[in-house]
């Protein structure tokens, strides 16, 4: 068994795609995944899994969540080692220390091209900062996320991949669960 972080995309937001965490933990246990711990109500899970590649685990979780819980959503899965690397590769350490709630790590389904990341950076009209490292996008929202024009829709459309973001506080809490 190996530790993984599994992030669900687009659940329990605005009353849509509701997934109770108890039901999610039950589903994961039924799939043979062990030591399943959820964090908050937004789809953050730490679990032990057989040594499946992250992409295979993602597909299994997506298929079974839709089949058993009747919710279609994406999963973004990272191994414990990958999660530690996400933390170590943070290009914004000062922001992580000073304002962790406004530093977001967006885990992506696939690594974006440098040209797409540059196109996204060029589209920013506010004080936000963006850097890509592999299949992660690091975003700084110094004026807050709620009013920013750098939205998930813009990011996914520009980078041609889906993803889900967590602020630095949540990233650190998930690391502690690992």
C-alpha positions in Angstrom: 0.0 0.0 0.0 1.1 3.5 -0.8 -0.1 6.9 0.5 -1.9 9.2 -1.9 -3.6 12.5 -1.9 -6.8 12.5 -4.0 -8.5 15.8 -4.8 -12.0 15.9 -6.1 -12.8 18.7 -8.6 -16.1 20.6 -8.4 -17.9 18.9 -5.6 -20.0 20.6 -2.8 -19.7 24.0 -4.5 -22.8 26.1 -4.6 -25.1 23.1 -3.7 -24.0 21.1 -6.8 -22.4 17.7 -7.0 -23.0 17.0 -3.3 -20.8 14.3 -1.9 -21.0 13.7 1.8 -17.5 12.9 3.1 -18.9 9.9 5.1 -20.3 8.4 1.9 -17.0 9.1 0.1 -15.0 7.4 2.8 -17.3 4.4 2.6 -17.0 4.2 -1.1 -13.2 4.3 -0.9 -13.2 1.6 1.8 -15.4 -0.6 -0.4 -12.8 -0.2 -3.2 -10.2 -1.7 -0.9 -8.5 1.6 -0.1 -7.3 1.9 3.5 -6.9 4.6 6.1 -9.1 7.0 4.2 -9.1 10.5 5.8 -11.0 13.4 4.5 -10.2 17.1 5.2 -12.9 19.7 5.0 -16.0 19.2 2.9 -14.4 20.1 -0.5 -13.0 16.8 -1.6 -9.6 16.4 0.0 -8.7 12.8 0.8 -5.5 11.0 2.0 -5.6 7.3 1.5 -3.6 4.1 1.2 -3.8 2.4 -2.1 -2.4 -0.6 -3.8 0.5 0.4 -6.0 -1.6 1.7 -8.9 -0.3 4.5 -11.2 -2.0 7.8 -10.3 -3.8 7.9 -13.6 -5.3 4.4 -13.1 -6.4 5.3 -9.6 -8.0 8.5 -10.9 -10.0 6.6 -13.5 -11.1 4.0 -10.9 -12.2 6.7 -8.5 -14.0 8.7 -11.2 -15.8 5.7 -12.5 -16.9 4.4 -9.1 -17.9 7.8 -7.8 -20.2 8.2 -10.8 -21.6 4.6 -10.6 -22.1 4.5 -6.8 -22.7 8.1 -5.7 -24.2 9.3 -9.0 -21.8 12.2 -9.2 -19.6 12.9 -12.2 -16.3 14.6 -11.1 -12.6 14.6 -11.8 -10.1 13.3 -9.3 -6.5 14.6 -9.3 -4.3 12.0 -7.5 -0.7 12.6 -6.3 1.5 10.2 -4.4 3.0 11.2 -1.0 6.3 11.7 -2.7 4.8 13.9 -5.4 2.9 15.9 -2.7 6.2 16.6 -0.9 7.7 17.6 -4.2 4.8 20.0 -4.8 5.6 21.7 -1.5 9.4 21.7 -2.1 9.0 23.2 -5.6 6.8 26.1 -4.5 8.2 29.1 -6.4 6.5 31.5 -4.0 8.0 30.7 -0.6 7.6 34.3 0.7 3.9 34.3 -0.1 3.5 30.9 1.5 5.0 32.3 4.7 3.3 35.7 4.6 -0.2 35.0 3.1 -0.8 31.2 2.7 -4.5 31.6 2.1 -3.9 33.6 -1.1 -1.3 31.1 -2.5 -3.1 28.3 -4.5 -1.7 25.1 -5.9 -3.8 23.9 -8.8 -3.2 20.2 -9.6 -3.7 19.6 -13.3 -4.6 16.5 -15.3 -1.7 17.1 -17.6 1.3 19.4 -17.7 0.7 22.5 -19.8 3.0 23.7 -22.5 5.3 26.6 -21.7 3.5 28.6 -24.5 0.1 28.0 -22.8 1.5 29.1 -19.4 2.9 32.3 -21.0 -0.5 32.9 -22.7 -2.1 32.6 -19.3 0.4 35.0 -17.7 -0.2 37.5 -20.5 -3.9 37.3 -19.9 -3.6 38.4 -16.2 -5.0 41.9 -15.8 -4.5 42.2 -12.0 -1.8 41.6 -9.4 -1.9 37.8 -9.6 1.2 35.8 -10.3 1.4 32.3 -11.9 4.1 29.7 -12.4 3.9 26.1 -13.6 6.0 23.3 -12.4 5.1 20.0 -14.1 1.4 19.1 -13.6 1.0 21.9 -10.9 0.2 25.5 -11.3 1.1 27.9 -8.5 -1.0 31.0 -8.2 -0.8 34.0 -6.0 -3.9 36.1 -5.5 -2.6 39.1 -3.4 -6.0 41.0 -3.7 -8.1 37.9 -3.0 -9.5 35.1 -5.1 -13.2 36.0 -5.1 -12.9 39.1 -7.3 -10.0 38.0 -9.4 -10.5 37.7 -13.2 -7.9 34.8 -13.1 -10.6 32.2 -12.7 -10.6 28.4 -13.0 -12.5 28.6 -16.2 -9.9 30.9 -17.8 -7.0 28.8 -16.5 -8.4 25.5 -17.8 -9.4 27.0 -21.2 -6.0 28.6 -21.7 -4.0 25.6 -20.5 -6.3 23.0 -22.3 -6.5 20.8 -19.2 -8.7 20.4 -16.1 -7.5 21.0 -12.6 -8.5 21.8 -9.0 -6.9 24.2 -6.7 -6.2 24.2 -2.9 -4.8 27.1 -0.9 -1.4 26.7 0.8 -3.0 26.1 4.2 -4.9 23.1 2.8 -1.8 21.8 1.0 0.1 21.8 4.3 -2.8 20.2 6.2 -2.9 17.4 3.6 0.9 17.0 4.0 0.4 16.6 7.8 -2.1 13.8 7.2 0.3 11.9 5.0 
